[in-house]
Amino acid sequence: MINCVIIDDEQHAIDLIKIHVEKIDYLRVLETFNNPVNAIEFLENNDVDVLFLDIEMPDISGLSFIKLLKKKIPVVVISAYKEYALEGFENEVLDYIVKPVSFERLLQATQRVLALSNSKSVAAPNAFIILKTDSKNKLLKIDLDDIIYIEGLKNYISVFTTQQRVISLLNIKSLEEKLPADRFIRTHKSYIISINKVKMVNGNQVFLKGLEQGIPISDSYKKQFFEIFRKNLIDNK
């Protein structure tokens, strides 16, 4: 599944894109924004595979917004203005669609996104990570299957495994980018958990195998977290 975010100051433009997206079974809208500034935190804290972005907006242009993003996210520009296309591709946008957006043209753009996503997943991620520990010149190999959760503190992380706790001078975001998204998920600005280790979810806490205390699920990550488990929910029709 490809997760997308739509940013456009015109609500009718967002609504049209959403109508098209609903016809594409491998595409899902995570969130929409009329003001790009309001989208920054969401984009930084969630796994977004493609951003559908307008150019001409009141507070900041779409092209200027791309330069503000710390996380590199594939962008498909959707604009009424052809003249920004060259500058868009200079900013490495994946595609440039001129409004009004037809379903066929949006589908073509999403197929590029799908091809990019598939190319990233061809090379399977390593089944382990190597971390520098708090001991001088010591490197430690940690199997991904052994990781229960990761806690990010001010200048370091604690990796809790089935055998031990490992401390490394690393920020949690850097480690998150190296972990496979189908096996680990962020639940809070300070926590990443192993999806396979989830035992129970109760309110705003998730309980993991081998642990008594719960891990918090913050509002910023709640939607993404529950979306994964909702797909496997067995309920009355």
Legacy VTK file of the C-alpha trace (Angstrom):
# vtk DataFile Version 3.0
C-alpha trace
ASCII
DATASET POLYDATA
POINTS 237 float
0.000 0.000 0.000
1.274 3.457 -0.968
0.492 6.216 1.528
-0.095 9.688 0.135
-0.696 13.196 1.453
-2.437 15.938 -0.530
-1.624 19.635 -0.068
-3.665 22.233 -1.941
-5.195 25.501 -0.788
-8.342 24.790 -2.826
-10.596 22.193 -1.201
-12.327 21.258 -4.461
-8.921 20.321 -5.923
-8.243 18.056 -2.935
-11.683 16.471 -3.278
-11.085 15.665 -6.954
-7.725 14.026 -6.240
-9.304 11.981 -3.434
-12.018 10.747 -5.812
-9.332 9.544 -8.222
-7.245 7.982 -5.443
-10.210 5.950 -4.187
-10.275 4.166 -7.558
-6.654 3.001 -7.189
-6.469 -0.001 -4.873
-2.776 0.354 -3.986
-3.090 4.024 -2.987
-4.353 5.441 0.313
-4.802 9.046 1.487
-3.289 9.467 4.944
-4.115 13.149 5.335
-4.941 16.346 3.438
-3.932 19.947 4.140
-5.021 23.332 2.798
-1.982 25.033 4.322
1.444 23.452 3.692
2.893 24.865 6.922
0.405 22.758 8.884
1.634 19.634 7.093
5.302 19.835 8.104
5.026 18.016 11.436
2.786 15.301 9.991
5.168 14.633 7.098
8.164 14.430 9.414
6.435 12.036 11.817
4.673 9.662 9.430
5.635 7.279 6.657
4.503 9.038 3.490
5.314 7.451 0.126
4.185 10.318 -2.102
3.132 13.931 -1.682
0.630 15.466 -4.114
1.511 19.146 -3.952
0.085 22.353 -5.407
2.440 25.201 -6.395
0.562 28.497 -6.039
-0.528 28.805 -2.398
-0.948 31.936 -0.233
1.702 31.564 2.487
4.398 29.566 0.716
4.818 28.105 -2.748
4.953 24.366 -3.225
8.506 24.536 -4.576
9.705 26.510 -1.547
7.914 24.008 0.681
9.846 21.096 -0.845
13.107 22.760 0.206
11.858 23.051 3.805
11.302 19.328 4.230
14.019 17.508 6.152
12.732 14.110 5.066
13.047 13.263 1.376
9.562 12.380 0.096
8.695 11.725 -3.572
6.615 14.661 -4.821
4.054 14.817 -7.612
3.279 18.444 -8.388
-0.316 19.217 -9.387
-0.583 22.791 -10.627
-2.603 24.996 -12.947
0.650 26.588 -14.159
2.887 24.915 -16.748
5.677 27.457 -16.333
6.906 25.947 -13.056
7.559 22.515 -14.576
11.271 23.068 -15.269
11.906 24.388 -11.770
9.902 21.489 -10.405
12.090 18.894 -12.093
15.182 20.805 -10.973
13.867 20.125 -7.462
13.661 16.415 -8.371
9.875 16.101 -8.352
8.727 12.701 -9.547
6.047 14.038 -11.894
4.303 17.278 -12.852
0.573 17.253 -13.622
-1.234 20.275 -15.041
-4.753 20.902 -13.738
-7.483 19.881 -14.257
-6.369 16.424 -13.162
-7.765 13.492 -15.102
-7.912 10.020 -13.592
-5.697 8.620 -16.369
-2.971 11.207 -15.742
-3.010 10.675 -11.987
-2.869 6.913 -12.498
0.192 7.359 -14.710
1.913 9.367 -11.974
1.056 6.834 -9.274
2.500 4.040 -11.401
5.809 5.899 -11.272
5.489 6.021 -7.503
4.688 2.302 -7.423
7.713 1.504 -9.585
9.916 3.565 -7.266
8.498 1.805 -4.209
9.030 -1.626 -5.760
12.609 -0.805 -6.711
13.364 0.086 -3.094
11.950 -3.199 -1.847
13.785 -5.417 -4.354
16.871 -5.419 -2.206
15.634 -6.927 1.044
16.847 -5.074 4.122
19.444 -6.717 6.300
18.051 -8.923 9.046
20.299 -7.144 11.521
21.739 -3.760 12.430
25.181 -2.781 13.682
25.365 -0.200 16.461
28.186 1.629 18.163
27.725 1.065 21.874
28.617 3.256 24.823
31.849 1.263 25.161
34.745 2.767 23.214
35.343 1.222 19.765
32.775 -1.518 20.387
30.327 -2.489 17.630
27.380 -4.748 18.349
25.324 -6.779 15.879
21.619 -6.931 16.781
19.192 -9.229 14.976
15.960 -7.460 14.040
13.938 -10.425 15.312
15.344 -9.818 18.801
14.335 -6.153 19.053
11.276 -5.490 21.220
11.321 -1.703 21.184
13.569 1.332 20.952
13.465 4.360 23.206
14.920 7.673 22.089
16.383 9.953 24.724
18.069 13.336 24.361
21.392 12.346 22.809
21.148 8.571 22.572
18.861 5.590 22.099
18.179 2.476 24.141
17.452 -0.672 22.151
15.598 -3.257 24.235
16.001 -6.792 22.918
14.951 -10.200 24.177
18.419 -10.588 25.738
19.712 -7.159 26.676
19.501 -3.381 26.599
21.909 -1.643 24.223
22.755 2.064 24.469
24.048 3.906 21.406
24.907 7.561 20.736
22.395 7.881 17.925
19.130 9.763 17.457
15.934 7.780 17.027
15.110 9.252 13.619
18.393 8.042 12.112
17.710 4.513 13.307
14.071 4.620 12.169
15.178 5.313 8.594
17.278 2.125 8.612
14.547 -0.162 9.943
12.104 -1.960 7.592
8.728 -0.196 7.757
6.827 -3.489 7.532
8.433 -4.696 10.776
8.770 -1.576 12.937
6.511 1.391 13.597
6.823 4.672 15.469
4.202 5.084 18.206
5.571 8.218 19.843
8.360 10.725 19.262
10.424 8.677 21.720
9.401 5.107 20.828
9.641 2.623 17.964
8.194 -0.855 18.469
8.467 -4.205 16.724
5.094 -4.969 15.128
5.632 -8.703 15.636
6.083 -8.183 19.375
2.664 -6.544 19.882
0.512 -8.466 22.359
-2.342 -6.077 23.086
-3.516 -2.513 22.515
-5.433 -0.814 25.299
-6.470 2.797 24.745
-3.380 4.883 24.084
-0.933 2.169 25.086
0.471 -0.852 23.289
1.694 -3.853 25.272
4.534 -5.966 23.945
5.491 -9.591 24.510
7.821 -9.977 27.469
7.004 -6.559 28.956
4.587 -5.587 31.707
4.574 -1.836 31.116
2.825 -0.318 28.113
4.390 1.852 25.409
2.534 5.137 24.740
0.776 5.871 21.446
0.764 9.630 20.893
-1.810 11.557 18.862
0.763 12.339 16.147
1.288 8.639 15.388
-2.098 7.190 16.343
-3.687 7.186 12.886
-0.749 5.435 11.222
-0.473 2.914 14.057
-4.119 1.872 14.145
-4.336 1.687 10.359
-1.948 -1.281 10.385
-3.981 -3.223 12.927
-7.373 -2.243 11.514
-6.561 -4.128 8.304
-6.326 -7.372 10.290
-9.258 -6.740 12.612
-11.830 -9.543 12.685
-15.269 -8.122 13.388
-18.943 -8.721 12.652
-20.010 -7.553 9.208
LINES 1 238
237 0 1 2 3 4 5 6 7 8 9 10 11 12 13 14 15 16 17 18 19 20 21 22 23 24 25 26 27 28 29 30 31 32 33 34 35 36 37 38 39 40 41 42 43 44 45 46 47 48 49 50 51 52 53 54 55 56 57 58 59 60 61 62 63 64 65 66 67 68 69 70 71 72 73 74 75 76 77 78 79 80 81 82 83 84 85 86 87 88 89 90 91 92 93 94 95 96 97 98 99 100 101 102 103 104 105 106 107 108 109 110 111 112 113 114 115 116 117 118 119 120 121 122 123 124 125 126 127 128 129 130 131 132 133 134 135 136 137 138 139 140 141 142 143 144 145 146 147 148 149 150 151 152 153 154 155 156 157 158 159 160 161 162 163 164 165 166 167 168 169 170 171 172 173 174 175 176 177 178 179 180 181 182 183 184 185 186 187 188 189 190 191 192 193 194 195 196 197 198 199 200 201 202 203 204 205 206 207 208 209 210 211 212 213 214 215 216 217 218 219 220 221 222 223 224 225 226 227 228 229 230 231 232 233 234 235 236
